[in-house]
């Protein structure tokens, strides 16, 4: 997702954050005829990285050092799935879940260091 930083009332795209979680968990399924309902909880570690956009580096002029880092973090995801069997090989299903994590991040610029100062905008896939 894109990292957005608000400076003086202006929101700028600073860089890009990449989150790669490796997770495992447990789940339980209830069966009532053709209806299957599953709740699950997964947890693990998220391997995170961040890169500064070239456009943001140019704000500070040539030859200046601007760096962005994102620490790895713990994450967890609760979810619910509902499935209705139409036939032995076909079903209609719905799934909902949300990934929770807190990423410690630092942006170092010539004017100072910003820690955890931005929102992450992840577009839907």
Secondary structure as UniProt FT lines:
FT   STRAND          2..7
FT   TURN            8..9
FT   STRAND          10..32
FT   TURN            33..34
FT   STRAND          35..52
FT   HELIX           54..57
FT   HELIX           58..60
FT   TURN            62..63
FT   STRAND          67..70
FT   STRAND          73..85
FT   STRAND          91..101
FT   STRAND          105..109
FT   TURN            110..111
FT   STRAND          112..115
FT   STRAND          118..121
//
